[in-house]
């Protein structure tokens, strides 16, 4: 039989073994293990950082290639796409100035002219100014022909008709500023609703609305306001496109407002206007509008495809073969 003394000796041996292990772990052995783990972690971190740096450099190089490629092919793709048209640039609050300039340059590449650059103020897009804007629009539209009946229109459709009459025309090749257009421009400028870059001397046949990124939570009704305004302006032009950065296709963005409302039935949108390829797509969307077609392009929600179909801007006439 195993006696009590044997149990005591066994227990003491166990505790001695544990104590020895703890002493080794807390001493030289611990230093060696800890140092090894630290060195291994540092090597892993360095490798991960190098991989991330390499991935970032590759992504940056690919992005640069996309830009350079789009810039290189733009003249060929866009050449004479919009000859005999004029494009009115309407910039929304927070529209990126570089994007506006680049789009203006691309308009000229298409053979069209920039009829003018007009900035929309935040006041015009404030639902709290709805009554004031409608009253002004109704006043300047008094006696104007060629406008849909105002009795059937919402407040910002009326505003859109008025702004459109001042900036746009369906006369091929554009039209000069008549007395009514000058009156409308002056009235909306005086109210602080519009401002002009330089002195536009003509009205455009096409409307290009340049949007910025949305900020914060939009006020209720702003989406419908934007859709109504752009849709009404489109009705007095030969075509319209709303272009902006990718996040303009998110909630609160102007691109999203058009796509999610009735204006999307007639107004095209592009949500990648911050890059060269997106600006080429914008010009192709304007050309598509001239042909009577509408589409939503880019990478955001509600797109039909990434880019409009590229067609021959001046198809060769069919020639009957000799019999």
C-alpha positions in Angstrom: 0.0 0.0 0.0 1.2 3.5 -0.9 1.7 5.3 2.4 1.1 9.0 3.3 4.9 9.7 3.1 4.9 8.8 -0.6 2.0 11.3 -1.3 3.9 14.1 0.4 7.1 13.4 -1.5 5.1 13.3 -4.8 3.4 16.6 -4.1 6.7 18.3 -3.2 8.2 17.0 -6.4 5.4 18.5 -8.4 5.7 21.9 -6.8 9.5 21.9 -7.3 9.0 21.2 -11.0 6.5 24.1 -11.3 8.8 26.4 -9.4 11.7 25.5 -11.6 9.7 26.1 -14.8 8.5 29.5 -13.5 12.0 30.5 -12.6 13.3 29.6 -16.0 10.4 31.3 -17.8 10.9 34.5 -15.8 14.6 34.4 -16.3 17.0 33.8 -19.3 14.5 31.5 -21.0 11.8 34.2 -20.9 14.2 36.8 -22.3 15.1 34.5 -25.2 11.4 33.5 -26.0 10.2 37.1 -25.7 13.0 38.4 -27.8 12.3 35.9 -30.5 8.6 36.7 -30.5 9.3 40.4 -30.8 11.7 39.9 -33.7 9.2 37.7 -35.5 6.4 40.2 -35.0 8.6 43.0 -36.4 9.6 40.9 -39.4 5.9 40.2 -40.1 4.9 43.8 -39.7 7.7 44.9 -42.0 6.6 42.4 -44.6 3.0 43.5 -44.4 4.0 47.1 -44.7 6.1 46.3 -47.8 3.1 44.4 -49.4 0.7 47.3 -48.6 3.2 49.8 -50.1 3.6 47.7 -53.2 -0.2 47.3 -53.6 -0.7 51.1 -53.2 2.0 51.9 -55.7 0.4 49.4 -58.2 -3.1 50.9 -57.6 -1.7 54.4 -58.1 0.1 53.3 -61.3 -3.1 51.7 -62.6 -5.1 54.9 -61.8 -2.5 57.0 -63.6 -2.7 54.7 -66.6 -6.5 55.1 -66.7 -6.2 58.8 -66.7 -3.5 59.0 -69.3 -5.3 56.5 -71.5 -8.6 58.4 -71.3 -6.8 61.7 -72.0 -5.0 60.2 -75.0 -8.1 58.8 -76.6 -10.5 61.6 -75.7 -9.7 63.8 -78.8 -10.4 60.8 -81.2 -13.5 59.6 -79.4 -15.0 63.1 -78.9 -14.0 64.7 -82.2 -17.0 66.5 -83.7 -19.5 64.7 -81.4 -21.4 67.9 -80.7 -20.6 70.1 -83.6 -23.0 73.0 -84.1 -24.2 72.8 -80.4 -23.5 75.0 -77.5 -23.4 73.8 -73.9 -24.4 75.7 -70.8 -22.4 74.7 -67.7 -24.6 75.0 -64.6 -22.5 74.4 -61.4 -24.1 73.4 -58.2 -22.7 74.4 -54.8 -19.5 72.5 -53.9 -18.9 71.5 -57.5 -15.1 71.0 -58.0 -13.6 73.8 -59.9 -11.0 71.6 -61.6 -13.7 69.2 -62.8 -15.7 72.1 -64.2 -12.7 73.4 -66.1 -11.9 69.9 -67.4 -15.5 69.4 -68.6 -15.4 72.7 -70.3 -12.3 71.7 -72.2 -13.9 68.4 -73.2 -17.0 70.3 -74.5 -14.7 72.2 -76.8 -13.0 68.9 -77.9 -16.5 67.8 -79.2 -16.6 70.7 -81.5 -19.3 72.5 -79.4 -18.9 75.8 -77.7 -19.4 76.7 -74.0 -22.3 79.0 -74.0 -21.5 80.1 -70.4 -20.8 79.1 -66.8 -23.6 79.8 -64.3 -23.4 79.0 -60.6 -26.4 78.0 -58.6 -26.4 79.4 -55.0 -27.4 77.4 -51.9 -30.3 79.9 -51.5 -32.0 78.7 -54.7 -31.8 75.1 -53.4 -33.1 75.9 -50.0 -36.7 74.7 -49.6 -37.3 77.6 -47.3 -37.0 79.9 -50.3 -39.5 78.0 -52.4 -42.2 80.7 -52.3 -39.8 83.5 -53.1 -38.2 81.6 -56.0 -41.6 80.6 -57.4 -43.0 84.2 -57.2 -39.9 85.5 -59.0 -40.2 82.8 -61.7 -43.9 83.4 -62.2 -43.3 87.1 -62.6 -40.6 86.9 -65.3 -42.5 84.2 -67.2 -45.5 86.4 -67.6 -46.5 86.4 -71.3 -43.7 84.0 -72.3 -44.6 81.6 -75.0 -43.3 78.1 -75.5 -43.4 77.2 -71.8 -45.6 74.4 -70.4 -48.7 75.6 -68.6 -47.7 76.9 -65.2 -51.0 75.9 -63.6 -50.0 72.3 -64.0 -46.5 72.8 -62.6 -44.9 72.5 -59.2 -43.1 75.4 -57.7 -39.6 74.3 -58.7 -40.8 73.2 -62.1 -41.8 76.9 -62.6 -38.4 78.0 -61.4 -36.8 75.5 -63.8 -38.8 76.9 -66.7 -37.7 80.4 -65.9 -34.0 79.6 -65.4 -34.2 77.5 -68.5 -35.7 80.2 -70.6 -32.9 82.5 -69.5 -30.1 80.1 -70.3 -31.3 77.6 -72.9 -32.9 77.2 -76.2 -34.0 74.5 -78.7 -32.8 76.6 -81.6 -30.1 74.5 -83.3 -26.7 76.2 -83.0 -27.9 78.2 -80.0 -29.5 81.6 -79.8 -28.5 85.1 -78.6 -29.7 86.8 -75.5 -33.0 88.4 -76.2 -34.6 90.9 -73.9 -36.5 88.2 -72.0 -33.4 86.1 -71.4 -31.6 89.2 -70.1 -34.5 90.1 -67.8 -34.5 86.6 -66.3 -30.8 86.5 -65.8 -30.8 89.9 -64.1 -33.7 89.0 -61.9 -32.2 85.7 -60.6 -28.8 87.3 -60.2 -30.3 90.2 -58.2 -32.2 87.8 -55.9 -28.9 86.0 -55.2 -30.0 82.8 -56.8 -27.6 82.7 -59.8 -24.2 84.1 -60.6 -22.3 84.2 -63.8 -18.7 83.5 -64.8 -17.9 86.3 -67.2 -20.7 87.6 -69.4 -22.5 84.8 -71.3 -23.7 86.2 -74.6 -25.7 83.2 -75.9 -28.1 80.6 -74.8 -27.1 77.0 -74.9 -28.8 74.1 -76.7 -27.5 71.6 -74.2 -27.4 71.7 -70.4 -24.5 70.2 -68.4 -25.1 70.3 -64.6 -21.9 69.8 -62.6 -22.6 68.5 -59.1 -20.3 68.3 -56.0 -20.2 65.9 -53.1 -23.2 65.8 -50.7 -22.5 67.1 -47.2 -24.4 66.0 -44.2 -28.1 65.0 -44.1 -30.1 66.9 -46.8 -33.2 68.7 -45.8 -36.5 67.0 -46.6 -37.6 67.7 -50.1 -34.3 68.7 -51.6 -34.1 65.6 -53.8 -37.5 66.4 -55.3 -36.6 70.1 -55.6 -33.4 69.2 -57.6 -35.2 66.7 -59.8 -38.0 69.2 -60.6 -35.6 72.0 -61.3 -33.3 70.0 -63.7 -36.2 68.2 -65.4 -38.0 71.5 -66.1 -34.8 73.1 -67.5 -34.4 70.0 -69.7 -37.8 70.6 -71.2 -36.6 73.9 -72.8 -33.3 72.5 -74.1 -32.2 69.9 -76.6 -30.7 67.6 -73.9 -29.3 67.6 -70.4 -26.8 65.7 -68.3 -26.0 65.8 -64.6 -22.4 64.9 -63.8 -20.6 64.6 -60.5 -18.2 62.6 -58.4 -19.0 59.0 -57.3 -20.6 60.0 -54.0 -23.1 62.3 -55.9 -24.9 59.0 -56.6 -25.4 58.5 -52.9 -28.3 59.7 -50.8 -28.3 63.5 -50.8 -26.4 63.8 -54.1 -27.6 65.5 -57.2 -27.0 62.5 -59.4 -29.1 60.3 -57.0 -31.9 62.9 -57.0 -32.2 62.7 -60.7 -32.0 59.0 -60.9 -34.5 58.4 -58.1 -37.2 60.8 -59.5 -39.0 61.5 -62.7 -36.2 63.6 -64.2 -34.3 60.4 -64.7 -36.7 59.5 -67.5 -35.3 62.3 -69.7 -32.1 63.5 -68.1 -28.9 61.5 -68.3 -26.4 61.2 -65.4 -22.7 60.3 -64.9 -21.3 59.6 -61.5 -17.5 59.4 -62.2 -16.9 63.0 -63.6 -13.8 63.3 -61.3 -11.8 61.2 -63.6 -10.9 61.6 -67.3 -12.8 58.5 -68.4 -16.0 59.8 -66.6 -15.7 63.1 -68.4 -15.5 61.3 -71.7 -18.6 59.4 -70.7 -20.3 62.7 -69.9 -19.6 64.0 -73.4 -20.9 60.8 -75.0 -24.0 61.1 -72.8 -24.6 64.7 -74.1 -24.3 63.3 -77.7 -26.7 60.6 -76.8 -29.2 63.2 -75.6 -29.0 65.0 -78.9 -30.0 61.7 -80.5 -33.1 61.6 -78.2 -31.8 58.9 -75.8 -31.3 58.9 -72.1 -29.0 56.8 -69.8 -27.5 56.6 -66.3 -23.7 55.9 -66.3 -20.9 55.2 -64.0 -20.3 52.9 -61.0 -22.9 54.1 -58.4 -26.4 52.9 -57.7 -29.0 53.2 -60.5 -26.6 53.0 -63.4 -27.5 51.4 -66.7 -23.9 50.8 -67.8 -20.5 52.2 -67.3 -20.4 54.3 -70.4 -22.8 55.2 -73.3 -22.4 53.2 -76.5 -19.7 54.7 -78.7 -21.1 55.2 -82.2 -19.8 56.9 -85.3 -20.4 60.6 -84.9 -20.9 61.0 -88.6 -22.0 57.8 -90.2 -21.2 57.3 -93.8 -24.3 57.3 -96.0 -25.4 54.0 -97.5 -24.2 53.7 -101.1 -26.2 51.3 -103.3 -23.9 48.8 -105.0 -23.7 48.7 -108.8 -25.8 46.0 -110.4 
